[in-house]
Amino acid sequence: MHESIQLTIDFEKFDSIEELPQDEQLLITSAREAMNNAHSPYSHFTVGAALGMKNGDIVIGSNQENAAYGSTICAERSALVAAGSLGRKEDIRKLAVIGTSKDFQTSAPVTPCGACRQVIKEYEDLSGEPLVILITGETGPIHRFVGIESLLPFAFGPKDLNK
Ligand code: THU
């Protein structure tokens, strides 16, 4: 038997930050501030990420580029490994990402790369809850996803390593 199956992705679109709950507004503001710590002399593309932790703490990250380009670390992974390194790998509940370029202004949401989606999947599984993901550009809408599955369907994860 052969079946054709369609997947749908649910997400919310907000036209302004004020429409979001307070904690999510703060998370986006923190991600924006984190852009100041980015090291992006090669791409001129600056990204900030902020993680909302179970107890309300915020852990930030930014993209850290390298003269050996492939050694660059994205903002999302910087924040996630920072939280893990602080011993809080199970406490991550929300992620906000914002990015812009020194050469032009972003007006569409900056969306996590494939490698970051895979790493997000790992930490989401550790938290045991769908991760709230907020992405935005310097201007333009905010997209809000609940669960990495929306951005990475059919993900390989920790469960796949066990029978
Ligand atoms: N980058 C991120 O940090 N996060 C994203 O979601 C997209 C891309 C960084 C990697 C690199 O330093 C620069 O943006 C251009 O790809």
Backbone and ligand atoms as CSV (ligand in chain L), in Angstrom:
chain,resi,resn,atom,element,x,y,z
A,1,MET,N,N,0.829,-1.204,0.000
A,1,MET,CA,C,0.000,0.000,0.000
A,1,MET,C,C,0.871,1.265,0.000
A,2,HIS,N,N,0.384,2.231,-0.677
A,2,HIS,CA,C,1.136,3.498,-0.767
A,2,HIS,C,C,0.246,4.637,-0.303
A,3,GLU,N,N,0.801,5.512,0.507
A,3,GLU,CA,C,0.032,6.651,1.015
A,3,GLU,C,C,0.803,7.929,0.781
A,4,SER,N,N,0.116,8.975,0.488
A,4,SER,CA,C,0.741,10.296,0.420
A,4,SER,C,C,0.314,11.057,1.676
A,5,ILE,N,N,1.278,11.479,2.463
A,5,ILE,CA,C,0.966,12.081,3.763
A,5,ILE,C,C,1.479,13.515,3.795
A,6,GLN,N,N,0.656,14.426,4.289
A,6,GLN,CA,C,1.081,15.825,4.406
A,6,GLN,C,C,1.320,16.183,5.876
A,7,LEU,N,N,2.328,16.976,6.107
A,7,LEU,CA,C,2.588,17.492,7.448
A,7,LEU,C,C,2.211,18.965,7.472
A,8,THR,N,N,1.674,19.411,8.578
A,8,THR,CA,C,1.457,20.854,8.717
A,8,THR,C,C,2.281,21.372,9.895
A,9,ILE,N,N,2.681,22.596,9.803
A,9,ILE,CA,C,3.463,23.231,10.876
A,9,ILE,C,C,2.625,24.356,11.473
A,10,ASP,N,N,2.460,24.328,12.784
A,10,ASP,CA,C,1.734,25.402,13.473
A,10,ASP,C,C,2.736,26.391,14.045
A,11,PHE,N,N,2.492,27.652,13.813
A,11,PHE,CA,C,3.241,28.667,14.547
A,11,PHE,C,C,2.399,29.930,14.614
A,12,GLU,N,N,2.775,30.801,15.533
A,12,GLU,CA,C,2.061,32.067,15.679
A,12,GLU,C,C,2.933,33.188,15.136
A,13,LYS,N,N,2.273,34.171,14.557
A,13,LYS,CA,C,2.990,35.342,14.038
A,13,LYS,C,C,2.495,36.573,14.789
A,14,PHE,N,N,3.434,37.310,15.355
A,14,PHE,CA,C,3.106,38.547,16.086
A,14,PHE,C,C,3.726,39.721,15.338
A,15,ASP,N,N,2.959,40.778,15.179
A,15,ASP,CA,C,3.490,41.938,14.455
A,15,ASP,C,C,4.281,42.875,15.348
A,16,SER,N,N,4.107,42.757,16.652
A,16,SER,CA,C,4.935,43.590,17.543
A,16,SER,C,C,5.205,42.846,18.848
A,17,ILE,N,N,6.326,43.193,19.456
A,17,ILE,CA,C,6.800,42.527,20.672
A,17,ILE,C,C,5.796,42.707,21.825
A,18,GLU,N,N,5.073,43.818,21.824
A,18,GLU,CA,C,4.119,44.122,22.916
A,18,GLU,C,C,2.988,43.095,22.987
A,19,GLU,N,N,2.769,42.376,21.905
A,19,GLU,CA,C,1.683,41.384,21.903
A,19,GLU,C,C,2.061,40.097,22.640
A,20,LEU,N,N,3.342,39.955,22.968
A,20,LEU,CA,C,3.819,38.741,23.637
A,20,LEU,C,C,3.711,38.881,25.154
A,21,PRO,N,N,3.670,37.745,25.898
A,21,PRO,CA,C,3.722,37.842,27.350
A,21,PRO,C,C,5.041,38.480,27.808
A,22,GLN,N,N,4.995,39.066,29.016
A,22,GLN,CA,C,6.136,39.831,29.545
A,22,GLN,C,C,7.451,39.059,29.490
A,23,ASP,N,N,7.425,37.790,29.921
A,23,ASP,CA,C,8.685,37.031,29.989
A,23,ASP,C,C,9.275,36.833,28.598
A,24,GLU,N,N,8.405,36.730,27.598
A,24,GLU,CA,C,8.911,36.516,26.235
A,24,GLU,C,C,9.416,37.822,25.626
A,25,GLN,N,N,8.806,38.930,26.029
A,25,GLN,CA,C,9.334,40.235,25.615
A,25,GLN,C,C,10.745,40.425,26.160
A,26,LEU,N,N,10.909,40.060,27.426
A,26,LEU,CA,C,12.216,40.204,28.075
A,26,LEU,C,C,13.259,39.296,27.411
A,27,LEU,N,N,12.810,38.120,27.000
A,27,LEU,CA,C,13.731,37.179,26.352
A,27,LEU,C,C,14.232,37.738,25.019
A,28,ILE,N,N,13.338,38.349,24.273
A,28,ILE,CA,C,13.743,38.939,22.987
A,28,ILE,C,C,14.660,40.140,23.222
A,29,THR,N,N,14.344,40.939,24.225
A,29,THR,CA,C,15.209,42.084,24.561
A,29,THR,C,C,16.597,41.591,24.968
A,30,SER,N,N,16.636,40.489,25.718
A,30,SER,CA,C,17.927,39.933,26.155
A,30,SER,C,C,18.717,39.392,24.961
A,31,ALA,N,N,18.018,38.764,24.034
A,31,ALA,CA,C,18.694,38.257,22.826
A,31,ALA,C,C,19.251,39.426,22.022
A,32,ARG,N,N,18.486,40.497,21.962
A,32,ARG,CA,C,18.941,41.700,21.245
A,32,ARG,C,C,20.215,42.259,21.899
A,33,GLU,N,N,20.217,42.314,23.233
A,33,GLU,CA,C,21.409,42.812,23.955
A,33,GLU,C,C,22.597,41.882,23.735
A,34,ALA,N,N,22.312,40.587,23.650
A,34,ALA,CA,C,23.392,39.604,23.472
A,34,ALA,C,C,24.109,39.800,22.141
A,35,MET,N,N,23.435,40.408,21.175
A,35,MET,CA,C,24.084,40.665,19.879
A,35,MET,C,C,25.346,41.520,20.066
A,36,ASN,N,N,25.353,42.334,21.117
A,36,ASN,CA,C,26.530,43.191,21.375
A,36,ASN,C,C,27.785,42.377,21.638
A,37,ASN,N,N,27.631,41.129,22.051
A,37,ASN,CA,C,28.793,40.280,22.360
A,37,ASN,C,C,29.206,39.391,21.182
A,38,ALA,N,N,28.493,39.526,20.074
A,38,ALA,CA,C,28.814,38.668,18.920
A,38,ALA,C,C,30.220,39.003,18.400
A,39,HIS,N,N,30.844,38.005,17.839
A,39,HIS,CA,C,32.129,38.193,17.149
A,39,HIS,C,C,31.890,37.734,15.707
A,40,SER,N,N,31.616,38.716,14.834
A,40,SER,CA,C,31.240,38.339,13.465
A,40,SER,C,C,31.934,39.208,12.414
A,41,PRO,N,N,33.277,39.257,12.491
A,41,PRO,CA,C,33.998,40.105,11.542
A,41,PRO,C,C,33.992,39.560,10.115
A,42,TYR,N,N,33.646,38.291,9.949
A,42,TYR,CA,C,33.742,37.683,8.608
A,42,TYR,C,C,32.427,37.774,7.850
A,43,SER,N,N,31.330,37.430,8.509
A,43,SER,CA,C,30.027,37.472,7.820
A,43,SER,C,C,29.346,38.827,7.967
A,44,HIS,N,N,29.755,39.581,8.985
A,44,HIS,CA,C,29.063,40.841,9.339
A,44,HIS,C,C,27.624,40.587,9.764
A,45,PHE,N,N,27.310,39.326,10.051
A,45,PHE,CA,C,25.953,38.970,10.477
A,45,PHE,C,C,26.000,38.683,11.971
A,46,THR,N,N,25.195,39.408,12.705
A,46,THR,CA,C,25.261,39.392,14.166
A,46,THR,C,C,24.009,38.753,14.725
A,47,VAL,N,N,24.179,37.735,15.551
A,47,VAL,CA,C,23.009,37.016,16.081
A,47,VAL,C,C,23.110,36.930,17.600
A,48,GLY,N,N,21.983,37.139,18.251
A,48,GLY,CA,C,21.896,36.983,19.706
A,48,GLY,C,C,20.827,35.949,20.039
A,49,ALA,N,N,21.078,35.198,21.084
A,49,ALA,CA,C,20.093,34.208,21.545
A,49,ALA,C,C,19.943,34.350,23.049
A,50,ALA,N,N,18.751,34.059,23.536
A,50,ALA,CA,C,18.522,34.082,24.988
A,50,ALA,C,C,17.640,32.893,25.345
A,51,LEU,N,N,18.040,32.201,26.391
A,51,LEU,CA,C,17.285,31.051,26.885
A,51,LEU,C,C,16.529,31.448,28.142
A,52,GLY,N,N,15.266,31.124,28.177
A,52,GLY,CA,C,14.472,31.301,29.389
A,52,GLY,C,C,14.513,29.997,30.170
A,53,MET,N,N,15.033,30.069,31.397
A,53,MET,CA,C,15.203,28.864,32.205
A,53,MET,C,C,13.963,28.638,33.074
A,54,LYS,N,N,13.867,27.417,33.578
A,54,LYS,CA,C,12.724,27.002,34.385
A,54,LYS,C,C,12.413,28.006,35.519
A,55,ASN,N,N,13.454,28.532,36.167
A,55,ASN,CA,C,13.246,29.437,37.306
A,55,ASN,C,C,13.195,30.908,36.897
A,56,GLY,N,N,13.152,31.153,35.579
A,56,GLY,CA,C,13.064,32.538,35.106
A,56,GLY,C,C,14.392,33.175,34.753
A,57,ASP,N,N,15.491,32.529,35.110
A,57,ASP,CA,C,16.806,33.054,34.724
A,57,ASP,C,C,16.924,33.090,33.200
A,58,ILE,N,N,17.835,33.910,32.741
A,58,ILE,CA,C,18.093,34.008,31.301
A,58,ILE,C,C,19.564,33.714,31.039
A,59,VAL,N,N,19.829,32.856,30.083
A,59,VAL,CA,C,21.204,32.537,29.680
A,59,VAL,C,C,21.364,33.001,28.232
A,60,ILE,N,N,22.384,33.811,27.973
A,60,ILE,CA,C,22.532,34.379,26.627
A,60,ILE,C,C,23.667,33.716,25.847
A,61,GLY,N,N,23.601,33.910,24.539
A,61,GLY,CA,C,24.665,33.452,23.650
A,61,GLY,C,C,24.683,34.344,22.417
A,62,SER,N,N,25.790,34.324,21.705
A,62,SER,CA,C,25.893,35.106,20.464
A,62,SER,C,C,26.816,34.359,19.526
A,63,ASN,N,N,26.745,34.698,18.244
A,63,ASN,CA,C,27.609,33.958,17.313
A,63,ASN,C,C,29.064,34.370,17.478
A,64,GLN,N,N,29.911,33.384,17.477
A,64,GLN,CA,C,31.345,33.571,17.699
A,64,GLN,C,C,32.068,32.963,16.503
A,65,GLU,N,N,32.496,33.853,15.616
A,65,GLU,CA,C,33.125,33.377,14.376
A,65,GLU,C,C,34.616,33.150,14.586
A,66,ASN,N,N,35.207,32.502,13.595
A,66,ASN,CA,C,36.617,32.132,13.689
A,66,ASN,C,C,37.259,32.298,12.324
A,67,ALA,N,N,38.547,32.663,12.325
A,67,ALA,CA,C,39.291,32.814,11.075
A,67,ALA,C,C,39.269,31.505,10.279
A,68,ALA,N,N,39.217,30.385,10.990
A,68,ALA,CA,C,38.935,29.093,10.339
A,68,ALA,C,C,37.402,28.991,10.331
A,69,TYR,N,N,36.788,29.435,9.253
A,69,TYR,CA,C,35.348,29.712,9.233
A,69,TYR,C,C,34.497,28.584,9.818
A,70,GLY,N,N,34.894,27.352,9.539
A,70,GLY,CA,C,34.097,26.201,9.980
A,70,GLY,C,C,34.070,26.033,11.489
A,71,SER,N,N,34.940,26.738,12.188
A,71,SER,CA,C,34.966,26.637,13.652
A,71,SER,C,C,33.999,27.619,14.315
A,72,THR,N,N,33.265,28.347,13.497
A,72,THR,CA,C,32.270,29.303,14.015
A,72,THR,C,C,31.181,28.587,14.811
A,73,ILE,N,N,30.727,29.244,15.868
A,73,ILE,CA,C,29.606,28.713,16.659
A,73,ILE,C,C,28.458,29.711,16.593
A,74,CYS,N,N,27.278,29.214,16.268
A,74,CYS,CA,C,26.088,30.072,16.185
A,74,CYS,C,C,25.650,30.533,17.574
A,75,ALA,N,N,24.837,31.584,17.579
A,75,ALA,CA,C,24.320,32.137,18.831
A,75,ALA,C,C,23.512,31.093,19.617
A,76,GLU,N,N,22.684,30.343,18.920
A,76,GLU,CA,C,21.811,29.367,19.595
A,76,GLU,C,C,22.647,28.313,20.318
A,77,ARG,N,N,23.636,27.773,19.591
A,77,ARG,CA,C,24.463,26.742,20.233
A,77,ARG,C,C,25.333,27.327,21.342
A,78,SER,N,N,25.790,28.568,21.180
A,78,SER,CA,C,26.561,29.214,22.259
A,78,SER,C,C,25.737,29.251,23.537
A,79,ALA,N,N,24.475,29.661,23.401
A,79,ALA,CA,C,23.609,29.765,24.585
A,79,ALA,C,C,23.318,28.376,25.166
A,80,LEU,N,N,23.023,27.425,24.297
A,80,LEU,CA,C,22.655,26.080,24.783
A,80,LEU,C,C,23.823,25.406,25.504
A,81,VAL,N,N,25.014,25.506,24.936
A,81,VAL,CA,C,26.153,24.864,25.602
A,81,VAL,C,C,26.561,25.627,26.863
A,82,ALA,N,N,26.278,26.929,26.883
A,82,ALA,CA,C,26.532,27.690,28.115
A,82,ALA,C,C,25.627,27.164,29.224
A,83,ALA,N,N,24.343,27.000,28.916
A,83,ALA,CA,C,23.400,26.486,29.927
A,83,ALA,C,C,23.816,25.085,30.380
A,84,GLY,N,N,24.194,24.250,29.424
A,84,GLY,CA,C,24.645,22.896,29.766
A,84,GLY,C,C,25.881,22.932,30.647
A,85,SER,N,N,26.799,23.836,30.300
A,85,SER,CA,C,28.056,23.929,31.060
A,85,SER,C,C,27.833,24.470,32.461
A,86,LEU,N,N,26.734,25.211,32.632
A,86,LEU,CA,C,26.393,25.707,33.974
A,86,LEU,C,C,25.687,24.633,34.800
A,87,GLY,N,N,25.526,23.456,34.208
A,87,GLY,CA,C,24.871,22.352,34.923
A,87,GLY,C,C,23.360,22.438,34.863
A,88,ARG,N,N,22.836,23.170,33.862
A,88,ARG,CA,C,21.393,23.405,33.818
A,88,ARG,C,C,20.773,22.894,32.520
A,89,LYS,N,N,21.304,21.781,32.048
A,89,LYS,CA,C,20.872,21.278,30.739
A,89,LYS,C,C,19.407,20.854,30.701
A,90,GLU,N,N,18.807,20.596,31.855
A,90,GLU,CA,C,17.408,20.139,31.865
A,90,GLU,C,C,16.414,21.274,32.107
A,91,ASP,N,N,16.933,22.476,32.304
A,91,ASP,CA,C,16.072,23.595,32.755
A,91,ASP,C,C,15.676,24.579,31.661
A,92,ILE,N,N,16.017,24.264,30.426
A,92,ILE,CA,C,15.770,25.224,29.345
A,92,ILE,C,C,14.308,25.101,28.880
A,93,ARG,N,N,13.594,26.215,28.862
A,93,ARG,CA,C,12.168,26.191,28.505
A,93,ARG,C,C,11.844,27.011,27.265
A,94,LYS,N,N,12.591,28.107,27.064
A,94,LYS,CA,C,12.283,29.006,25.944
A,94,LYS,C,C,13.576,29.487,25.297
A,95,LEU,N,N,13.496,29.799,24.029
A,95,LEU,CA,C,14.649,30.303,23.269
A,95,LEU,C,C,14.194,31.461,22.387
A,96,ALA,N,N,14.891,32.579,22.469
A,96,ALA,CA,C,14.643,33.707,21.555
A,96,ALA,C,C,15.887,33.946,20.711
A,97,VAL,N,N,15.673,34.218,19.441
A,97,VAL,CA,C,16.784,34.461,18.507
A,97,VAL,C,C,16.487,35.724,17.702
A,98,ILE,N,N,17.507,36.565,17.585
A,98,ILE,CA,C,17.382,37.764,16.747
A,98,ILE,C,C,18.718,37.988,16.059
A,99,GLY,N,N,18.655,38.474,14.838
A,99,GLY,CA,C,19.912,38.722,14.139
A,99,GLY,C,C,19.776,39.848,13.148
A,100,THR,N,N,20.914,40.447,12.834
A,100,THR,CA,C,20.921,41.458,11.781
A,100,THR,C,C,22.311,41.514,11.158
A,101,SER,N,N,22.416,42.290,10.108
A,101,SER,CA,C,23.689,42.410,9.403
A,101,SER,C,C,24.230,43.829,9.565
A,102,LYS,N,N,25.552,43.932,9.524
A,102,LYS,CA,C,26.143,45.278,9.546
A,102,LYS,C,C,25.919,45.954,8.187
A,103,ASP,N,N,25.574,45.164,7.171
A,103,ASP,CA,C,25.443,45.692,5.811
A,103,ASP,C,C,24.003,45.974,5.389
A,104,PHE,N,N,23.042,45.361,6.088
A,104,PHE,CA,C,21.625,45.598,5.772
A,104,PHE,C,C,20.808,45.267,7.016
A,105,GLN,N,N,19.569,45.746,7.018
A,105,GLN,CA,C,18.709,45.500,8.172
A,105,GLN,C,C,17.814,44.280,7.887
A,106,THR,N,N,17.793,43.347,8.812
A,106,THR,CA,C,16.910,42.180,8.610
A,106,THR,C,C,15.470,42.578,8.914
A,107,SER,N,N,14.567,42.111,8.068
A,107,SER,CA,C,13.144,42.397,8.307
A,107,SER,C,C,12.336,41.102,8.355
A,108,ALA,N,N,13.052,39.980,8.292
A,108,ALA,CA,C,12.401,38.659,8.412
A,108,ALA,C,C,13.052,37.929,9.585
A,109,PRO,N,N,12.320,37.009,10.223
A,109,PRO,CA,C,12.901,36.279,11.355
A,109,PRO,C,C,14.182,35.531,10.967
A,110,VAL,N,N,15.153,35.585,11.867
A,110,VAL,CA,C,16.402,34.830,11.681
A,110,VAL,C,C,16.167,33.434,12.254
A,111,THR,N,N,16.341,32.469,11.430
A,111,THR,CA,C,15.905,31.115,11.775
A,111,THR,C,C,17.096,30.196,12.022
A,112,PRO,N,N,17.034,29.348,13.033
A,112,PRO,CA,C,18.194,28.511,13.387
A,112,PRO,C,C,18.647,27.618,12.235
A,113,CYS,N,N,19.948,27.468,12.086
A,113,CYS,CA,C,20.493,26.600,11.036
A,113,CYS,C,C,20.213,25.134,11.385
A,114,GLY,N,N,20.487,24.270,10.459
A,114,GLY,CA,C,20.206,22.839,10.662
A,114,GLY,C,C,20.943,22.259,11.856
A,115,ALA,N,N,22.226,22.617,11.997
A,115,ALA,CA,C,23.016,22.076,13.120
A,115,ALA,C,C,22.420,22.529,14.445
A,116,CYS,N,N,22.004,23.799,14.521
A,116,CYS,CA,C,21.408,24.296,15.773
A,116,CYS,C,C,20.087,23.599,16.061
A,117,ARG,N,N,19.299,23.332,15.032
A,117,ARG,CA,C,18.026,22.626,15.251
A,117,ARG,C,C,18.284,21.267,15.894
A,118,GLN,N,N,19.314,20.585,15.437
A,118,GLN,CA,C,19.650,19.271,15.997
A,118,GLN,C,C,20.055,19.399,17.469
A,119,VAL,N,N,20.830,20.431,17.776
A,119,VAL,CA,C,21.272,20.626,19.171
A,119,VAL,C,C,20.091,21.054,20.046
A,120,ILE,N,N,19.215,21.885,19.491
A,120,ILE,CA,C,17.992,22.264,20.222
A,120,ILE,C,C,17.190,21.009,20.564
A,121,LYS,N,N,17.085,20.097,19.613
A,121,LYS,CA,C,16.337,18.844,19.816
A,121,LYS,C,C,16.852,18.085,21.048
A,122,GLU,N,N,18.166,18.024,21.181
A,122,GLU,CA,C,18.774,17.300,22.302
A,122,GLU,C,C,18.357,17.917,23.647
A,123,TYR,N,N,18.460,19.239,23.731
A,123,TYR,CA,C,18.129,19.914,25.002
A,123,TYR,C,C,16.632,19.913,25.266
A,124,GLU,N,N,15.840,19.975,24.213
A,124,GLU,CA,C,14.391,19.877,24.412
A,124,GLU,C,C,14.041,18.517,25.005
A,125,ASP,N,N,14.646,17.473,24.485
A,125,ASP,CA,C,14.390,16.125,25.032
A,125,ASP,C,C,14.799,16.057,26.500
A,126,LEU,N,N,15.918,16.698,26.846
A,126,LEU,CA,C,16.377,16.697,28.238
A,126,LEU,C,C,15.398,17.434,29.156
A,127,SER,N,N,14.756,18.471,28.629
A,127,SER,CA,C,13.828,19.256,29.466
A,127,SER,C,C,12.510,18.512,29.655
A,128,GLY,N,N,12.180,17.642,28.705
A,128,GLY,CA,C,10.934,16.889,28.816
A,128,GLY,C,C,9.696,17.672,28.426
A,129,GLU,N,N,9.892,18.886,27.911
A,129,GLU,CA,C,8.752,19.727,27.497
A,129,GLU,C,C,9.047,20.361,26.150
A,130,PRO,N,N,8.002,20.625,25.362
A,130,PRO,CA,C,8.264,21.326,24.096
A,130,PRO,C,C,8.870,22.704,24.359
A,131,LEU,N,N,9.910,23.023,23.619
A,131,LEU,CA,C,10.588,24.311,23.784
A,131,LEU,C,C,9.818,25.403,23.039
A,132,VAL,N,N,9.603,26.531,23.692
A,132,VAL,CA,C,9.027,27.694,23.007
A,132,VAL,C,C,10.158,28.414,22.283
A,133,ILE,N,N,10.006,28.600,20.977
A,133,ILE,CA,C,11.060,29.206,20.164
A,133,ILE,C,C,10.514,30.489,19.532
A,134,LEU,N,N,11.187,31.605,19.812
A,134,LEU,CA,C,10.782,32.913,19.283
A,134,LEU,C,C,11.872,33.398,18.354
A,135,ILE,N,N,11.524,33.695,17.117
A,135,ILE,CA,C,12.549,34.171,16.186
A,135,ILE,C,C,12.074,35.479,15.540
A,136,THR,N,N,13.025,36.364,15.336
A,136,THR,CA,C,12.670,37.651,14.735
A,136,THR,C,C,13.883,38.279,14.060
A,137,GLY,N,N,13.627,39.313,13.285
A,137,GLY,CA,C,14.693,40.115,12.682
A,137,GLY,C,C,14.767,41.445,13.411
A,138,GLU,N,N,15.587,42.342,12.868
A,138,GLU,CA,C,15.715,43.647,13.520
A,138,GLU,C,C,14.377,44.393,13.468
A,139,THR,N,N,13.674,44.227,12.351
A,139,THR,CA,C,12.294,44.703,12.253
A,139,THR,C,C,11.462,43.518,11.757
A,140,GLY,N,N,10.179,43.724,11.615
A,140,GLY,CA,C,9.321,42.673,11.065
A,140,GLY,C,C,8.731,41.796,12.148
A,141,PRO,N,N,8.046,40.745,11.722
A,141,PRO,CA,C,7.270,39.940,12.669
A,141,PRO,C,C,8.125,39.056,13.576
A,142,ILE,N,N,7.466,38.562,14.596
A,142,ILE,CA,C,8.048,37.547,15.477
A,142,ILE,C,C,7.287,36.256,15.202
A,143,HIS,N,N,8.011,35.194,14.991
A,143,HIS,CA,C,7.375,33.880,14.837
A,143,HIS,C,C,7.587,33.090,16.121
A,144,ARG,N,N,6.509,32.455,16.577
A,144,ARG,CA,C,6.570,31.699,17.844
A,144,ARG,C,C,6.183,30.240,17.577
A,145,PHE,N,N,7.095,29.352,17.860
A,145,PHE,CA,C,6.884,27.914,17.681
A,145,PHE,C,C,6.849,27.239,19.054
A,146,VAL,N,N,6.078,26.198,19.161
A,146,VAL,CA,C,6.102,25.413,20.406
A,146,VAL,C,C,6.578,24.011,20.031
A,147,GLY,N,N,7.844,23.753,20.341
A,147,GLY,CA,C,8.421,22.439,20.041
A,147,GLY,C,C,9.312,22.494,18.811
A,148,ILE,N,N,10.480,21.890,18.921
A,148,ILE,CA,C,11.438,21.861,17.805
A,148,ILE,C,C,10.916,21.013,16.646
A,149,GLU,N,N,9.941,20.169,16.929
A,149,GLU,CA,C,9.393,19.319,15.857
A,149,GLU,C,C,8.884,20.170,14.684
A,150,SER,N,N,8.394,21.371,15.009
A,150,SER,CA,C,7.903,22.265,13.946
A,150,SER,C,C,9.026,22.652,12.990
A,151,LEU,N,N,10.230,22.789,13.527
A,151,LEU,CA,C,11.364,23.223,12.694
A,151,LEU,C,C,12.241,22.053,12.260
A,152,LEU,N,N,12.078,20.925,12.916
A,152,LEU,CA,C,12.903,19.750,12.592
A,152,LEU,C,C,12.056,18.478,12.712
A,153,PRO,N,N,11.160,18.284,11.758
A,153,PRO,CA,C,10.355,17.054,11.812
A,153,PRO,C,C,11.236,15.827,11.544
A,154,PHE,N,N,10.818,14.703,12.046
A,154,PHE,CA,C,11.552,13.440,11.858
A,154,PHE,C,C,12.984,13.526,12.406
A,155,ALA,N,N,13.146,14.265,13.502
A,155,ALA,CA,C,14.491,14.448,14.058
A,155,ALA,C,C,15.056,13.148,14.619
A,156,PHE,N,N,16.331,12.981,14.478
A,156,PHE,CA,C,17.058,11.922,15.173
A,156,PHE,C,C,17.344,12.438,16.579
A,157,GLY,N,N,17.080,11.611,17.575
A,157,GLY,CA,C,17.285,12.074,18.944
A,157,GLY,C,C,17.758,10.972,19.856
A,158,PRO,N,N,17.916,11.305,21.146
A,158,PRO,CA,C,18.437,10.340,22.120
A,158,PRO,C,C,17.676,9.006,22.098
A,159,LYS,N,N,16.379,9.064,21.882
A,159,LYS,CA,C,15.582,7.828,21.915
A,159,LYS,C,C,15.949,6.861,20.795
A,160,ASP,N,N,16.458,7.394,19.715
A,160,ASP,CA,C,16.811,6.546,18.573
A,160,ASP,C,C,18.030,5.676,18.861
A,161,LEU,N,N,18.745,5.975,19.938
A,161,LEU,CA,C,19.929,5.181,20.271
A,161,LEU,C,C,19.590,4.005,21.183
A,162,ASN,N,N,18.314,3.912,21.572
A,162,ASN,CA,C,17.875,2.800,22.415
A,162,ASN,C,C,16.825,1.985,21.689
A,163,LYS,N,N,16.827,0.699,22.005
A,163,LYS,CA,C,15.831,-0.197,21.385
A,163,LYS,C,C,14.443,0.109,21.880
L,1,THU,N1,N,24.158,32.398,12.643
L,1,THU,C1,C,23.708,32.222,13.928
L,1,THU,O1,O,24.428,32.475,14.904
L,1,THU,N2,N,22.454,31.773,14.104
L,1,THU,C2,C,21.540,31.590,13.112
L,1,THU,O2,O,20.400,31.262,13.380
L,1,THU,C3,C,21.946,31.810,11.716
L,1,THU,C4,C,23.373,32.062,11.491
L,1,THU,C5,C,25.488,32.963,12.461
L,1,THU,C6,C,26.571,32.012,12.028
L,1,THU,C7,C,27.536,32.960,11.355
L,1,THU,O3,O,28.384,33.542,12.344
L,1,THU,C8,C,26.662,34.050,10.783
L,1,THU,O4,O,25.437,33.980,11.491
L,1,THU,C9,C,26.400,33.937,9.286
L,1,THU,O5,O,25.963,32.658,8.974
